[in-house]
Every structure is written in C-alpha cells, then in structure tokens.
Amino acid sequence: MTDVIFPDSLWAATALPRTPAPPLDADTDADTVVIGGGFTGLSAALELARSGQRVVLLEAEAVGWGASGRNNGQVIPTMTAAEPDALAARYNAAGERFARLVGNSASVLFDIVRREGIEAEAEAEQAGWFQPAHSPGRVALSRARVEAWQRFGFPARLLDRAEATALLGSDFWYGGMLNPTGGHINPLGLARGMARAAEAHGATLHETTPVTGWQRDGDRWTVTTQGGRKVRARHMILATSTYTGELVPGLASRLARTVVPVLSWQMATAPISDNVRRTILPGRQAVSDTRGDLRFFRYDARNRLITGGVVIGEHDVRRRVAAKAARNLADAFPALGEQSMTHVWSGYVGMTWDRFPRVHSLGPDAWTWIGCNGRGVALGVSLGREMARAVSGAALDTLALPVVPIPAPLPFHSIARRVAPSYLAWLRRKDLQEMK
C-alpha cells in the first residue's frame, strides 16, 4: 500500500489516527460506487450503507485528504453569495428545496455526528455561526439575510452592535447575523469518523485507489481504477468536487474546467490562555464576517484560534499570510497582540463565476456536484445524503437537487487559475469603500 502524506496541518496533528483501507485489488460489483472520500462521498456512502445498499467508495489518497480535511472547520448553513430567494428564483421549486437544504445543512451534519457517536472524534461544537457586519452599510445586508432565512423557516437573528460586541468580546464590528444551528468541527476528525461509521454500517472503502474513468455498460456503470481494477454498479456518485482532475489529470475534464480552484490558507495560534479566552468569543461561535477579503476565526478543542486568509502573489506566501491573519486578529482583539501561528496549511476552494453551486446528472443513475464557493462542510454532507437518496429511488421532484447541464468550460481556464487570487485586490478596495 502506498503511504499517504497529509499536509502538515493542525488537523493532521490532532485528528485520531486512521489506518487507511486497502486499495482495490480485484474487480467487484456493487449497488452504488462512490468516487471520492471527502464529506460528500462519505455522507453518501454512510446513507447508502444504512439503507442496506452494497456501496463501494474509491478514494485516490485517503479519506479527508483533500478540501474536506484541510478547511477551517466552520459549519455554516448559508451560501457565500447565493441567497435563498435567488436560489428559488433561479431553480423554481427545486431551488426552494435546495434553499431549505442549505438552511438545514448544519443541523444535518451535527445530527449525523450525534447519531453515529463521533462527537469527540469530530470535536463537534454546535455553538452557532455569526456573520458580523464590517461596516454600517453592511448591517442592512445582514438584516436582509436574516429576513430571507426567517421566511424559509430558519432561526437566523439580527444582532445590534451592543449584542455583537458582547458575543465577540470586541466592538470592531457593527452587528450582524447569528445562526444558532451552525458551529465548528475538526474536519479531518469528522471525515475519519464518518469513514468509520460508514464501514460499521457495511460500506466498503478502498483508499489509495485513483479512478481513471468510467463508462456506461448496459444498465450499469463500470468504473476503472489506476491499477486496472473495475467496479461495476447500477449507480454512481462522483464526489471529487474541487479536486476533480487534480490527482488524475483529465478525469472529468469538462466538469473540472467549470470551476476555478483557489488556494485558501488556514492557520492556528497556540492555545489562548483561559483569562483571555473568557473575554474573546466567550460563547465559542464560529465567525466569518461580511468582507470580500474575509476575516474568519473560531476556537478548536484546545482553545487555539483557527483563522486564515489570502494574499496576492507567490513570494513568501506562508509567512505573509500568517502575518496578515495575526494583524487582523490583533486589530479586532488588542488583548491578543500579534499571535505567532504554530500551524499554517492550504487547500483548494472551488469557485464558480456566479458563486452558485451546481448539481449535474452524468447519465442514468449518476450524480455529481461542484462549486462549494467556501461553504463545502455542511453543504457537502447534506448533498451527499441527498444524492444517496436519489440513487436509492427517491423521486427527483422531492429532492433538493436543482439539476443543470454541465456548462461550457471557462475560457482560458489555466489563466483564470493563475489570476484568480488577484480578485482579492478588487475585494479589498470594495471593503475599504464601504467603510467610509
């Protein structure tokens, strides 16, 4: 078995260890084959195994190796830019169901964690998610978002500046939207816990098993791996999202070129002392504000502040992005000072041009989605469950799957990948204009 090298992240250092499942070494049959061992694939495999299906999951590296094990761990039941009314307007009844899925996505994740008994492994805290407004003008946006989610039946609440100051331990922001169903997890711990739960329910996992392609043979899909072994199954779920084509160049190349992978940096401070921690974010909510050049942070189980950011240019990125994040924390919380970062790591976020996620049919009984736009934790888990229900025979008009054709690849995709971080410069100017 090939050893899997994980990024040197806080999650790799703290998640409970897992012995990878063996690679596929013989042809096999299944009811459903799942490609990808991130949150979507694991959620689908878990749901299918619980329903009694024979499910085989194939992962090129190890479960949680990609975006699912590298992110900040915030469990956020909204999209970055696609508001619930916009989802309903674009996709009609399916859009309304999808908006409700998004709004319920954090609860879905935490309910699975509790049901499978993996709270400790996942370091799960459903303490809420808060989106503070970074300017007075953005309070109006917060109010509109609260009203929109309340119309869809979700318990979002608008906090004024005094309430936000009490929640955050800082008057740096002006109010904002609180969603009590959100929270945070150790993402690699969650992935490994979901893998263990899926196996306990009868799913078969094969890691270090890259998939090179698939084809439709009669009423079945044949998925071929790099070792030449095959899985034949009636149903197929492609759950590779942003990393589609990254590990096996050419895999679903048209799909892969409809999103731009943007490198996002995450980092962690040393544990914050108890006397300071009690004054900063005392309720332990996950926080990400309304800036385009986002400021985000939350505690982990050891009271480290987990934060991150993006910088322009490729020179000395690790040092510069850590220094920027430390300055941002010190601006908002002077008692912290400029913290040194003990762990700094990165991974891809899949961005679509309109910042809407996309659900696609790959053919009869085959599904995928792509374009998390920075909201892949809760949404990935919920969409995995939803696609599992689709291949289990649920009627499409009962599911939160607004299916669209795979669009044409983005023009000059390779150039778009290189210049995407420069978009940050425009976002910074926009943020500064709104502060005036």
C-alpha positions as CSV (number, residue, x, y, z in Angstrom):
1,M,0.0,0.0,0.0
2,T,1.3,3.5,-0.9
3,D,1.8,5.7,2.2
4,V,-0.4,8.8,2.1
5,I,1.3,12.0,3.1
6,F,-1.1,14.5,4.6
7,P,-0.5,18.3,4.6
8,D,1.3,19.4,7.8
9,S,-1.9,20.9,9.2
10,L,-3.3,21.2,12.7
11,W,-5.9,18.6,11.8
12,A,-3.3,16.1,10.7
13,A,-1.6,16.6,14.0
14,T,-4.7,16.3,16.2
15,A,-7.2,14.0,14.5
16,L,-7.4,10.5,15.8
17,P,-5.2,8.3,13.6
18,R,-6.8,6.0,11.0
19,T,-5.3,3.0,9.2
20,P,-6.2,3.6,5.5
21,A,-8.5,0.9,3.9
22,P,-6.6,-1.3,1.4
23,P,-6.6,-0.4,-2.3
24,L,-8.9,-2.2,-4.6
25,D,-7.1,-5.3,-5.8
26,A,-9.8,-7.2,-7.6
27,D,-12.8,-6.5,-9.8
28,T,-16.0,-6.2,-7.8
29,D,-19.7,-5.4,-8.1
30,A,-21.9,-3.0,-6.0
31,D,-25.2,-1.3,-6.0
32,T,-23.5,2.1,-5.9
33,V,-19.9,3.2,-6.5
34,V,-18.9,6.4,-4.9
35,I,-15.8,8.2,-6.2
36,G,-14.1,10.5,-3.6
37,G,-13.6,10.2,0.1
38,G,-14.5,13.7,1.2
39,F,-17.6,14.9,3.0
40,T,-19.9,14.3,0.1
41,G,-18.7,10.9,-0.7
42,L,-18.6,9.7,2.9
43,S,-22.0,11.1,3.6
44,A,-23.4,9.3,0.6
45,A,-21.7,6.1,1.4
46,L,-22.9,6.3,5.0
47,E,-26.5,6.9,3.9
48,L,-26.5,4.2,1.4
49,A,-25.0,1.6,3.7
50,R,-27.5,2.4,6.4
51,S,-30.3,1.8,3.8
52,G,-28.8,-1.7,3.1
53,Q,-27.2,-1.0,-0.3
54,R,-23.9,-2.5,-1.2
55,V,-21.7,0.5,-1.6
56,V,-18.0,0.8,-2.6
57,L,-16.2,4.1,-2.1
58,L,-12.9,4.7,-4.0
59,E,-10.5,7.4,-2.8
60,A,-7.3,8.4,-4.6
61,E,-5.4,9.3,-1.5
62,A,-7.0,8.8,2.0
63,V,-10.4,10.0,3.3
64,G,-10.2,13.7,4.2
65,W,-7.0,14.2,2.2
66,G,-8.5,17.0,0.0
67,A,-10.6,20.0,0.8
68,S,-12.7,18.1,3.4
69,G,-9.7,17.6,5.7
70,R,-8.0,21.0,5.1
71,N,-10.6,23.6,5.7
72,N,-11.2,25.9,8.7
73,G,-13.9,23.6,10.1
74,Q,-16.7,26.2,10.2
75,V,-20.1,24.6,9.8
76,I,-22.1,27.3,8.0
77,P,-25.8,26.9,6.9
78,T,-25.7,29.6,4.2
79,M,-24.0,30.2,0.9
80,T,-21.4,32.9,0.3
81,A,-23.4,34.9,-2.3
82,A,-26.4,32.7,-3.4
83,E,-29.2,34.0,-1.2
84,P,-32.3,31.7,-0.6
85,D,-34.6,33.9,-2.7
86,A,-32.1,33.8,-5.5
87,L,-31.9,30.0,-5.4
88,A,-35.7,29.8,-5.5
89,A,-35.9,32.3,-8.4
90,R,-33.3,30.5,-10.5
91,Y,-34.4,26.9,-9.9
92,N,-38.1,27.3,-9.0
93,A,-39.4,24.5,-6.8
94,A,-36.1,22.7,-6.8
95,G,-34.5,25.9,-5.8
96,E,-36.8,26.3,-2.8
97,R,-36.0,22.7,-1.7
98,F,-32.3,23.5,-2.2
99,A,-32.5,26.7,-0.1
100,R,-34.1,24.7,2.6
101,L,-31.4,22.1,2.4
102,V,-28.7,24.8,2.7
103,G,-30.5,26.3,5.7
104,N,-30.8,22.9,7.4
105,S,-27.3,21.7,6.4
106,A,-25.6,22.5,9.7
107,S,-28.3,20.6,11.6
108,V,-27.9,17.7,9.2
109,L,-24.2,17.5,9.9
110,F,-24.5,17.7,13.7
111,D,-27.4,15.2,13.7
112,I,-25.2,12.7,11.9
113,V,-22.3,13.3,14.3
114,R,-24.6,12.6,17.3
115,R,-26.4,9.7,15.7
116,E,-23.1,7.9,14.9
117,G,-21.5,8.7,18.2
118,I,-18.5,10.6,16.7
119,E,-18.8,13.9,18.6
120,A,-15.5,13.6,20.4
121,E,-13.6,12.4,17.3
122,A,-15.1,15.3,15.2
123,E,-14.6,17.8,18.0
124,A,-18.1,18.9,17.2
125,E,-19.4,22.1,18.8
126,Q,-22.9,23.4,17.7
127,A,-22.3,26.7,19.3
128,G,-23.7,28.8,16.4
129,W,-22.3,30.8,13.5
130,F,-22.1,34.5,13.5
131,Q,-21.5,36.8,10.4
132,P,-20.6,40.3,11.8
133,A,-21.1,43.3,9.6
134,H,-17.8,45.1,8.9
135,S,-19.4,48.4,8.1
136,P,-22.6,50.3,9.0
137,G,-23.8,49.8,5.4
138,R,-23.4,46.0,5.7
139,V,-25.9,45.9,8.6
140,A,-28.6,46.3,6.0
141,L,-27.3,43.3,4.2
142,S,-27.3,41.3,7.5
143,R,-30.9,42.4,8.1
144,A,-32.0,41.3,4.6
145,R,-30.3,37.9,5.0
146,V,-31.9,37.4,8.4
147,E,-35.3,38.2,7.0
148,A,-34.8,35.9,4.0
149,W,-33.8,32.9,6.1
150,Q,-36.6,33.6,8.5
151,R,-39.1,33.5,5.6
152,F,-37.8,30.0,4.8
153,G,-38.3,29.0,8.5
154,F,-34.8,29.1,9.9
155,P,-33.8,30.7,13.2
156,A,-31.5,33.4,12.0
157,R,-31.4,36.5,14.2
158,L,-30.1,40.1,13.7
159,L,-27.8,41.3,16.5
160,D,-27.2,45.0,17.0
161,R,-23.8,46.4,17.8
162,A,-24.1,46.0,21.5
163,E,-25.2,42.4,21.2
164,A,-22.4,41.7,18.7
165,T,-19.8,43.3,21.0
166,A,-21.0,41.0,23.8
167,L,-20.8,37.9,21.6
168,L,-17.4,38.7,20.1
169,G,-15.7,40.5,23.0
170,S,-14.9,43.4,20.6
171,D,-16.7,46.5,19.2
172,F,-14.8,46.1,15.9
173,W,-18.0,45.2,14.0
174,Y,-21.4,46.8,13.8
175,G,-23.9,44.0,14.4
176,G,-24.7,41.0,12.1
177,M,-26.5,37.7,11.5
178,L,-26.4,34.9,14.1
179,N,-27.5,31.4,13.0
180,P,-27.6,29.2,16.1
181,T,-27.6,25.9,14.2
182,G,-24.0,26.5,12.9
183,G,-20.8,25.7,14.7
184,H,-17.4,24.0,14.0
185,I,-15.6,20.7,13.8
186,N,-12.2,19.2,13.3
187,P,-12.7,18.5,9.6
188,L,-10.2,15.6,9.3
189,G,-11.6,14.1,12.5
190,L,-15.1,14.4,11.1
191,A,-14.0,12.7,7.8
192,R,-12.3,9.8,9.6
193,G,-15.3,9.4,12.0
194,M,-17.7,9.3,9.1
195,A,-15.5,6.7,7.3
196,R,-15.5,4.6,10.4
197,A,-19.3,4.9,10.7
198,A,-19.8,4.0,7.0
199,E,-17.7,0.9,7.4
200,A,-19.6,-0.1,10.5
201,H,-22.8,0.0,8.5
202,G,-21.3,-2.2,5.8
203,A,-19.8,0.2,3.3
204,T,-16.5,-1.0,1.6
205,L,-13.8,1.7,1.3
206,H,-10.7,1.5,-0.8
207,E,-8.1,4.2,-0.4
208,T,-5.0,4.9,-2.5
209,T,-7.2,3.9,-5.4
210,P,-7.3,6.6,-8.0
211,V,-10.1,6.4,-10.6
212,T,-9.1,6.9,-14.2
213,G,-12.5,6.8,-15.9
214,W,-16.0,5.3,-16.2
215,Q,-18.4,4.2,-18.9
216,R,-21.9,3.0,-19.2
217,D,-22.3,-0.7,-20.0
218,G,-26.0,-1.6,-20.4
219,D,-27.8,-0.8,-17.2
220,R,-24.6,-0.5,-15.2
221,W,-21.6,1.8,-14.7
222,T,-18.1,0.4,-15.0
223,V,-15.5,2.5,-13.0
224,T,-11.9,1.8,-13.8
225,T,-9.0,2.5,-11.4
226,Q,-5.4,3.3,-12.0
227,G,-4.5,-0.3,-11.2
228,G,-6.8,-1.6,-13.9
229,R,-9.3,-3.0,-11.5
230,K,-13.0,-2.3,-12.1
231,V,-16.2,-1.7,-10.1
232,R,-19.5,-2.4,-11.8
233,A,-22.5,-0.8,-10.2
234,R,-26.0,0.3,-11.1
235,H,-25.5,3.7,-9.6
236,M,-22.5,6.1,-9.5
237,I,-21.8,9.3,-7.4
238,L,-18.8,11.4,-8.3
239,A,-17.8,13.3,-5.2
240,T,-14.5,14.8,-6.1
241,S,-15.6,18.5,-6.3
242,T,-12.7,20.9,-6.4
243,Y,-10.1,18.2,-6.8
244,T,-11.7,16.7,-9.9
245,G,-8.8,16.4,-12.3
246,E,-6.2,17.5,-9.7
247,L,-5.0,14.0,-8.8
248,V,-5.8,12.3,-12.2
249,P,-5.4,14.9,-14.9
250,G,-8.1,14.5,-17.5
251,L,-10.6,12.9,-15.2
252,A,-14.0,14.6,-16.0
253,S,-12.0,17.4,-17.6
254,R,-15.0,19.3,-18.9
255,L,-16.5,19.4,-15.4
256,A,-13.2,20.3,-13.8
257,R,-12.8,23.3,-16.0
258,T,-16.2,24.8,-14.9
259,V,-14.7,25.9,-11.5
260,V,-11.6,27.7,-10.5
261,P,-9.6,26.1,-7.7
262,V,-8.4,29.0,-5.5
263,L,-5.8,28.3,-2.8
264,S,-7.0,29.2,0.6
265,W,-4.7,29.4,3.7
266,Q,-5.7,28.2,7.2
267,M,-3.7,28.6,10.4
268,A,-3.7,28.2,14.1
269,T,-2.4,30.1,17.1
270,A,-1.0,28.5,20.2
271,P,-3.7,27.8,22.8
272,I,-5.2,31.0,24.2
273,S,-4.8,31.5,27.9
274,D,-8.1,31.0,29.9
275,N,-8.2,34.5,31.2
276,V,-8.0,36.0,27.7
277,R,-10.3,33.3,26.1
278,R,-13.1,34.1,28.5
279,T,-13.2,37.7,27.2
280,I,-12.9,36.9,23.4
281,L,-15.7,34.9,21.8
282,P,-16.9,33.5,25.1
283,G,-19.7,31.5,23.5
284,R,-17.2,29.8,21.1
285,Q,-19.2,30.5,18.0
286,A,-17.7,30.2,14.5
287,V,-17.3,33.7,13.0
288,S,-16.8,34.9,9.4
289,D,-17.6,38.5,8.5
290,T,-19.1,40.3,5.5
291,R,-15.9,41.4,3.9
292,G,-14.9,40.2,0.5
293,D,-11.4,39.9,1.9
294,L,-12.9,37.7,4.6
295,R,-11.9,37.7,8.3
296,F,-12.8,34.5,10.0
297,F,-11.9,32.7,13.2
298,R,-13.1,30.3,15.9
299,Y,-11.6,28.1,18.7
300,D,-10.7,24.5,18.4
301,A,-11.0,21.9,21.2
302,R,-7.6,23.0,22.6
303,N,-8.5,26.7,22.6
304,R,-6.4,27.6,19.7
305,L,-7.8,30.3,17.4
306,I,-8.2,28.9,13.9
307,T,-8.1,31.6,11.3
308,G,-6.8,32.2,7.8
309,G,-6.7,34.4,4.7
310,V,-5.5,35.0,1.2
311,V,-2.6,37.2,-0.1
312,I,-1.7,38.3,-3.6
313,G,1.5,37.0,-5.2
314,E,3.5,33.8,-4.8
315,H,6.6,35.1,-2.9
316,D,6.9,34.0,0.7
317,V,3.2,33.3,0.9
318,R,3.2,31.3,4.1
319,R,4.9,33.9,6.1
320,R,2.9,36.8,4.6
321,V,-0.5,35.2,5.0
322,A,0.3,34.3,8.6
323,A,1.4,37.8,9.4
324,K,-1.7,39.3,7.8
325,A,-4.0,37.0,9.8
326,A,-2.2,37.8,13.0
327,R,-2.6,41.5,12.3
328,N,-6.3,41.1,11.6
329,L,-6.8,39.3,14.9
330,A,-4.9,42.0,16.8
331,D,-6.9,44.8,15.2
332,A,-10.1,43.3,16.5
333,F,-8.8,41.9,19.8
334,P,-5.9,44.1,21.1
335,A,-5.6,41.8,24.2
336,L,-4.3,39.1,21.9
337,G,-1.4,41.0,20.5
338,E,0.1,39.6,17.2
339,Q,0.0,35.9,17.7
340,S,2.5,33.5,16.2
341,M,1.0,30.8,14.1
342,T,2.0,27.3,15.1
343,H,0.5,25.6,12.0
344,V,-0.1,27.0,8.5
345,W,-1.5,25.0,5.7
346,S,-3.5,25.4,2.5
347,G,-6.0,23.7,0.2
348,Y,-8.3,24.5,-2.7
349,V,-11.7,26.1,-2.7
350,G,-13.8,25.6,-5.8
351,M,-15.2,28.9,-7.1
352,T,-17.9,29.3,-9.8
353,W,-18.1,32.5,-11.8
354,D,-21.6,33.3,-10.3
355,R,-20.8,31.7,-6.9
356,F,-23.7,29.2,-7.2
357,P,-23.0,25.5,-6.6
358,R,-24.1,23.2,-9.4
359,V,-25.7,19.8,-9.4
360,H,-25.3,17.6,-12.5
361,S,-26.5,14.3,-13.9
362,L,-23.7,12.4,-15.5
363,G,-26.1,9.9,-17.1
364,P,-28.7,7.4,-15.9
365,D,-28.3,6.9,-12.1
366,A,-25.2,9.0,-11.9
367,W,-24.8,12.3,-10.0
368,T,-22.2,14.9,-9.0
369,W,-22.0,18.4,-7.7
370,I,-19.3,21.1,-7.8
371,G,-18.5,24.6,-6.7
372,C,-18.6,24.8,-2.9
373,N,-17.6,28.5,-3.0
374,G,-16.3,28.3,0.5
375,R,-19.3,26.5,2.0
376,G,-18.4,22.9,1.5
377,V,-18.5,21.5,5.0
378,A,-22.2,21.5,5.8
379,L,-23.4,21.6,2.2
380,G,-21.1,18.7,1.1
381,V,-22.5,16.5,3.9
382,S,-26.1,17.4,3.0
383,L,-25.7,17.0,-0.7
384,G,-24.0,13.6,-0.2
385,R,-27.1,12.4,1.7
386,E,-29.4,13.9,-1.0
387,M,-27.6,12.2,-3.9
388,A,-27.7,8.9,-1.9
389,R,-31.5,9.3,-1.8
390,A,-31.6,10.0,-5.5
391,V,-29.8,6.7,-6.4
392,S,-32.0,4.9,-3.8
393,G,-35.1,5.7,-5.9
394,A,-36.5,8.9,-4.4
395,A,-38.4,11.0,-6.9
396,L,-36.4,13.9,-8.2
397,D,-39.2,16.3,-7.6
398,T,-38.9,15.5,-3.8
399,L,-35.2,16.2,-3.6
400,A,-33.1,19.3,-3.2
401,L,-31.2,18.7,-6.4
402,P,-31.6,21.6,-8.9
403,V,-30.0,19.8,-11.8
404,V,-28.5,21.8,-14.6
405,P,-26.4,20.7,-17.6
406,I,-22.7,20.9,-17.3
407,P,-21.8,24.3,-18.7
408,A,-19.1,25.0,-21.2
409,P,-15.6,25.1,-19.6
410,L,-14.4,28.5,-18.5
411,P,-12.5,30.2,-21.3
412,F,-8.7,30.3,-20.6
413,H,-9.2,28.1,-17.5
414,S,-5.5,27.8,-16.8
415,I,-5.0,31.5,-16.9
416,A,-8.1,32.0,-14.7
417,R,-6.5,29.7,-12.1
418,R,-3.3,31.9,-12.0
419,V,-5.0,35.3,-11.9
420,A,-7.9,34.4,-9.5
421,P,-6.0,35.5,-6.3
422,S,-5.7,39.0,-7.9
423,Y,-9.5,39.2,-7.5
424,L,-8.6,39.9,-3.8
425,A,-7.3,43.3,-4.7
426,W,-10.7,44.4,-6.0
427,L,-12.5,42.9,-2.9
428,R,-10.1,44.9,-0.7
429,R,-10.9,48.2,-2.5
430,K,-14.6,47.4,-2.2
431,D,-14.3,46.7,1.5
432,L,-12.5,50.0,2.1
433,Q,-15.1,52.0,0.1
434,E,-17.9,50.5,2.3
435,M,-16.1,51.5,5.5
436,K,-16.2,55.2,4.5
